Amino acid sequence: MAKYKGVIGILTGGGDVPGLNPAIRAVTIRALREGYQVVGLRRGWAGLIDVVREKDADNSNNFSFLTEEIVNRAGRTGGTFLHTSRTNPGSVKKSSVPEPLRGAYQSDRNDLTPEILKNLDFLNIDTLIPIGGDDTLSYGVRLYQEGFKVIAIPKTMDNDVPGTDYCIGFSTCVTRTIALTNSLRTIAGSHERILALEVFGRYAGFTAMLPTMAGAANRCVIPEYKFNIEKLTELLIKDREANPSRYSVVLISEGSMFEGGEMVFENRSTDAYGHAKLGGIGDLVSESIRSLSPKFNKNKTVDVVNQKLGYMVRGGDPDAIDSIVPMAFGNLALDLLLRGVHGRLVVLKNGRYDNMPLDVVTATKKVVNVDHYYDTERYRPIYENFEMKPLFIMTSEK
């Protein structure tokens, strides 16, 4: 039987983004070459919950041993070949408790952390590398507080994990948003309409701000500042009039709110971390712009091209940044492990790779600094004072 220096578990949780497979590849190849075994945990925290602690049990749906061949095959592609979920082991619904455990866990919500620790021991995993957003990583914080070795890698297209300027998936999201907006503008221009596009961004507006800053849109509305729909409509009508092709574009973060209103949800059911599914703000904004347009357009209605970009910006292969940064993050995690350092989040900060205490994930929130970066009168980014800012301008807490 082969002898290993240790066993590393790796998982991906939350929404998929391009760049996850390159991160898994980076961790695995470096770890194998350093003499470690790597266990790929399937479906995020869900696979770890469902492990059956019996020697001959079929756990192929819950984990697999990773090899260079496996990760090289997937490493250039989007998504995550380990699959993902939004499972929170600290709060599992009674109906989702695995059958063998239901006798011991009968509350409406159950903390399965004791079982998670037993399952990690069963798999001989001594270090865990979760890749995820603040929800997925918040449970990583919990495990570290329980005494388990955890080194985390930040991932989310919203780019809102605290402590780091960059999260895997963000660049590809911005790239896709710009490309899709530029494709749709030909339709808006042909019909002299206003183009209203809903993009991801529950609490942070980075995915609307950066494409707008890059010239993809005239205006954007973001979760950090409630907007006045009449003012937005007036601005877009003026943008349309000034454009020789007679159209204008607005990007709408899914978490944006009307003045006096709240977030718009598809329904009130919540995921394992308590989040209701957002959806519909783009429809409401589009309807409102159309109905208000005569007021600012000589009593003539302007039609609206309304599109939710949604999953189109998170599909497909990673761009250059989301191929390079995951490689660096994976190797950073192994550098820490080899030095015996744990309880850290690998980060990209002010253009340099670094690491932060893991609990930064739960200690604060990362959102757009409205005073510094968002013009609340013009509903667009502020284009000044870029000197010494990070690559993506407004993505640092400083």
C-alpha positions in Angstrom: 0.0 0.0 0.0 1.4 3.4 -1.0 2.5 5.7 1.8 1.5 9.3 1.6 2.7 12.4 3.5 -1.0 13.1 4.1 -4.4 13.1 2.5 -6.0 16.3 1.1 -9.7 16.7 0.5 -10.9 19.2 -2.1 -14.5 20.3 -2.9 -16.4 23.0 -4.8 -19.6 24.5 -3.4 -22.3 27.0 -4.4 -22.7 28.2 -8.0 -20.5 26.9 -10.8 -18.1 29.3 -12.4 -15.3 28.9 -15.1 -12.0 28.4 -13.3 -13.0 25.7 -10.8 -11.6 22.9 -12.8 -8.2 24.7 -13.2 -8.1 25.2 -9.4 -8.8 21.5 -8.8 -6.1 20.7 -11.3 -3.5 23.0 -9.7 -4.1 21.6 -6.2 -4.1 18.0 -7.3 -1.0 18.0 -9.5 1.1 19.9 -6.9 -0.2 17.8 -4.1 0.5 14.5 -5.9 4.0 15.6 -6.8 4.7 16.6 -3.2 3.7 13.1 -2.0 0.1 13.6 -0.9 -3.1 11.7 -1.9 -6.0 13.9 -3.1 -9.7 13.0 -2.4 -12.2 14.8 -4.6 -15.4 15.3 -2.6 -18.4 15.3 -4.8 -21.3 17.8 -4.7 -19.7 20.2 -2.2 -20.5 19.6 1.4 -23.3 17.2 0.3 -20.8 14.4 -0.7 -19.1 14.7 2.7 -22.5 14.4 4.5 -23.5 11.3 2.6 -20.4 9.3 3.1 -21.2 5.8 4.4 -18.6 4.8 7.0 -18.3 1.1 6.0 -15.2 -0.4 4.5 -17.0 -2.0 1.5 -19.7 0.6 1.0 -20.1 2.2 -2.5 -19.2 5.8 -2.0 -18.5 6.5 -5.6 -21.2 9.2 -5.7 -19.6 10.9 -2.7 -15.9 11.0 -3.4 -13.1 9.8 -5.7 -9.3 9.7 -5.6 -7.9 12.2 -8.1 -5.1 11.6 -10.5 -3.2 13.8 -12.9 -5.0 12.1 -15.8 -8.4 13.0 -14.4 -7.6 16.6 -13.6 -5.7 17.3 -16.8 -8.7 16.1 -18.8 -11.0 18.6 -17.0 -8.6 21.3 -16.2 -9.1 23.5 -19.3 -12.9 23.4 -19.1 -15.6 25.4 -17.3 -17.8 24.2 -14.5 -16.7 21.7 -11.9 -16.3 18.0 -12.6 -16.7 17.4 -8.9 -20.2 18.9 -9.1 -21.6 21.3 -6.5 -24.4 22.0 -4.1 -25.5 24.7 -1.7 -25.6 22.2 1.2 -24.9 23.6 4.7 -23.9 20.8 7.1 -24.5 23.1 10.0 -28.2 23.4 9.1 -29.6 20.3 7.3 -33.3 19.9 6.9 -34.8 16.8 8.5 -35.8 15.4 5.1 -32.2 15.8 3.9 -30.5 13.9 6.7 -29.0 10.7 5.3 -31.1 7.6 6.2 -28.5 6.0 8.6 -28.4 9.2 10.7 -32.2 10.0 10.9 -32.6 8.3 14.3 -30.1 10.7 15.9 -31.1 13.9 14.0 -34.8 14.6 14.1 -35.0 18.4 14.4 -36.4 20.6 11.6 -32.8 21.8 11.2 -29.8 19.7 12.2 -26.1 20.4 12.8 -24.3 17.4 11.2 -20.8 18.7 12.0 -20.0 15.7 14.3 -20.7 13.4 11.4 -18.7 15.5 9.0 -15.7 15.2 11.3 -16.2 11.4 11.6 -16.4 11.2 7.8 -13.2 13.1 7.3 -11.5 10.8 9.8 -13.0 7.8 7.9 -11.5 9.1 4.7 -8.1 9.8 6.4 -8.4 13.4 5.2 -6.2 15.6 7.4 -6.4 18.9 5.4 -9.5 20.3 3.6 -9.3 22.8 0.7 -12.9 24.1 0.0 -13.3 26.3 -3.1 -16.4 28.5 -2.8 -18.0 31.8 -2.0 -18.7 33.2 1.5 -21.5 30.7 2.1 -19.5 27.6 1.3 -16.4 29.0 3.0 -18.3 30.1 6.1 -18.7 26.4 6.9 -15.0 26.0 6.3 -14.5 28.5 9.1 -16.8 26.4 11.3 -14.6 23.3 10.7 -11.5 25.2 11.4 -13.0 26.4 14.7 -13.6 22.8 15.5 -9.9 22.1 15.1 -9.7 20.8 11.5 -7.1 22.0 9.1 -8.6 24.2 6.4 -7.1 26.3 3.6 -9.7 28.0 1.5 -9.8 29.3 -2.1 -12.3 32.1 -3.0 -14.7 31.6 -5.9 -17.7 33.6 -6.9 -18.7 35.5 -10.1 -20.1 38.3 -7.9 -16.5 38.8 -6.5 -17.8 39.5 -3.1 -15.7 37.3 -0.8 -14.1 39.6 1.8 -10.3 39.8 2.1 -9.5 39.3 -1.6 -9.6 41.7 -4.6 -10.3 38.7 -6.8 -12.5 35.6 -6.7 -12.4 32.8 -9.4 -15.1 33.3 -12.0 -15.3 37.1 -11.9 -13.2 37.9 -15.0 -15.0 35.4 -17.2 -18.4 36.8 -15.9 -17.3 40.4 -16.9 -16.0 39.2 -20.2 -19.2 37.3 -21.0 -21.4 40.2 -19.9 -19.5 42.6 -22.2 -19.7 40.2 -25.2 -23.4 39.4 -24.7 -24.3 43.1 -24.2 -22.4 44.0 -27.4 -24.3 41.3 -29.3 -27.7 42.5 -28.0 -27.0 46.1 -28.8 -27.5 45.4 -32.5 -31.1 44.5 -31.8 -31.6 47.5 -29.6 -30.1 49.8 -32.3 -32.1 48.2 -35.1 -35.4 48.9 -33.3 -34.3 52.1 -31.6 -35.0 50.7 -28.2 -33.6 50.7 -24.7 -31.7 47.6 -23.7 -32.2 46.4 -20.1 -30.1 43.5 -19.0 -30.3 41.8 -15.6 -27.0 40.4 -14.3 -25.9 38.5 -11.2 -25.1 40.4 -8.0 -27.1 39.7 -4.8 -25.5 42.1 -2.4 -22.6 43.5 -4.5 -22.7 45.3 -7.8 -19.3 44.6 -9.2 -20.7 42.5 -12.1 -22.8 45.5 -13.3 -20.1 48.1 -12.5 -17.1 46.7 -14.4 -18.9 46.1 -17.7 -20.4 49.5 -17.5 -17.0 51.0 -16.8 -15.7 49.1 -19.8 -18.2 50.8 -22.0 -20.8 48.0 -22.4 -23.6 50.1 -20.9 -24.6 53.7 -20.4 -26.0 53.2 -16.8 -26.1 50.5 -14.1 -28.1 50.1 -10.9 -26.6 48.1 -8.1 -27.7 46.6 -4.7 -25.7 49.1 -2.7 -27.8 52.1 -3.7 -31.6 52.3 -4.2 -32.5 53.9 -7.5 -35.2 56.3 -8.6 -36.9 54.8 -11.7 -38.0 58.2 -13.1 -34.5 59.5 -12.9 -33.1 56.3 -14.5 -35.7 56.5 -17.3 -34.9 60.1 -18.0 -31.2 59.4 -18.2 -31.7 56.5 -20.6 -33.9 58.5 -22.9 -31.2 61.2 -23.0 -28.6 58.6 -23.7 -30.8 57.2 -26.5 -31.3 60.7 -28.0 -27.5 61.3 -28.0 -26.7 58.0 -29.7 -26.7 58.2 -33.5 -28.2 54.6 -33.5 -31.0 55.7 -31.2 -30.6 53.2 -28.3 -29.2 53.0 -24.8 -28.2 50.3 -22.4 -28.6 49.7 -18.6 -27.2 46.8 -16.6 -29.4 45.8 -13.6 -27.9 43.8 -10.7 -30.3 41.1 -9.5 -30.2 42.6 -6.0 -31.0 46.1 -7.1 -33.9 47.9 -5.4 -36.3 50.7 -6.3 -36.4 53.7 -4.0 -38.7 52.6 -1.1 -38.7 49.0 -2.3 -36.9 45.8 -1.4 -35.2 43.0 -3.3 -37.4 41.1 -5.8 -37.6 37.3 -5.4 -38.8 34.5 -7.6 -40.4 33.0 -4.5 -39.9 32.9 -0.8 -38.3 29.5 -0.5 -34.7 29.6 0.8 -31.6 27.6 0.3 -29.5 26.0 3.0 -27.9 29.4 3.8 -31.2 31.2 4.1 -31.1 33.0 0.8 -34.3 33.3 -1.2 -33.9 33.0 -5.0 -33.7 36.4 -6.6 -35.3 37.2 -10.0 -37.6 39.6 -11.7 -36.0 43.0 -11.0 -35.0 43.3 -14.7 -38.6 42.6 -15.8 -40.0 45.3 -13.4 -37.4 47.9 -14.4 -38.1 47.2 -18.1 -41.9 47.5 -17.7 -41.4 50.7 -15.7 -39.1 52.3 -18.2 -41.5 51.6 -21.0 -44.5 53.0 -19.2 -42.6 56.1 -18.1 -40.8 56.8 -21.4 -43.5 59.1 -22.9 -42.9 61.5 -20.0 -39.4 62.1 -21.3 -39.8 61.4 -25.0 -42.4 63.9 -26.2 -45.3 61.6 -25.2 -44.0 58.8 -27.4 -43.4 55.3 -25.9 -39.9 53.7 -26.2 -39.9 50.0 -26.2 -37.5 48.0 -24.2 -35.4 44.9 -25.0 -35.4 43.0 -21.8 -33.0 40.1 -21.2 -31.7 38.2 -18.1 -28.2 37.2 -18.9 -28.2 34.7 -16.0 -26.4 31.4 -16.6 -25.0 32.5 -20.0 -22.2 34.5 -18.2 -21.1 31.5 -16.1 -21.1 28.8 -18.8 -18.2 27.8 -21.1 -14.5 27.8 -20.7 -12.6 30.2 -18.4 -10.9 33.2 -19.8 -7.1 33.9 -19.4 -7.4 35.4 -15.9 -9.7 32.6 -14.7 -7.1 30.1 -16.0 -4.1 31.7 -14.4 -5.5 32.8 -11.0 -6.9 29.4 -10.1 -3.5 27.9 -10.9 -1.8 30.4 -8.6 -4.4 30.0 -5.8 -4.1 26.2 -5.9 -0.3 26.4 -5.6 -0.6 29.0 -2.8 -2.8 26.6 -0.9 -0.1 23.9 -1.2 2.6 26.3 -0.2 0.7 27.0 3.0 0.1 23.3 3.6 3.7 22.4 3.2 4.7 25.1 5.7 2.2 23.7 8.2 0.0 26.8 8.0 -3.8 26.4 8.2 -6.9 28.5 8.8 -6.0 30.8 5.9 -7.8 32.1 2.8 -5.6 32.5 -0.3 -6.1 35.9 -1.9 -5.1 38.4 -4.6 -4.5 41.7 -2.9 -3.3 44.9 -4.6 -1.9 42.9 -7.5 0.0 40.4 -5.3 -0.8 36.9 -4.2 -1.1 36.5 -0.4 -3.2 34.9 2.3 -5.5 36.1 5.0 -7.0 34.6 8.2 -9.9 32.4 7.1 -12.4 34.0 9.5 -12.2 37.2 7.4 -14.9 35.4 5.3 -17.5 35.7 8.1 -16.1 38.9 9.8 -17.2 41.4 7.2 -19.0 42.0 3.9 -17.5 43.1 0.6 -19.6 45.5 -1.5 -19.1 48.4 -3.8 -17.9 51.6 -2.0 -20.6 53.9 -3.3 -18.9 57.1 -2.1 -15.7 56.3 -4.0 -16.9 54.5 -7.1 -20.6 55.1 -7.9 -22.1 58.3 -9.2 -25.5 58.4 -7.5 -26.7 61.2 -9.7 -25.7 59.6 -13.0 -26.2 55.9 -12.1 -22.8 54.9 -13.5 -19.2 54.4 -12.2 -17.0 57.2 -11.3 -14.1 57.5 -13.8 -11.3 59.1 -11.8 -8.6 58.5 -9.3 -7.4 55.2 -10.7 -3.8 55.6 -9.6 -2.6 52.7 -7.4 -6.0 51.0 -7.6 -6.1 47.1 -8.2 -6.7 45.6 -11.6 -10.5 45.7 -11.3 -10.5 49.2 -9.7 -13.2 49.0 -7.0 -12.7 45.5 -5.8 -10.5 46.3 -2.8 -11.8 47.2 0.7 -9.3 50.0 0.9 
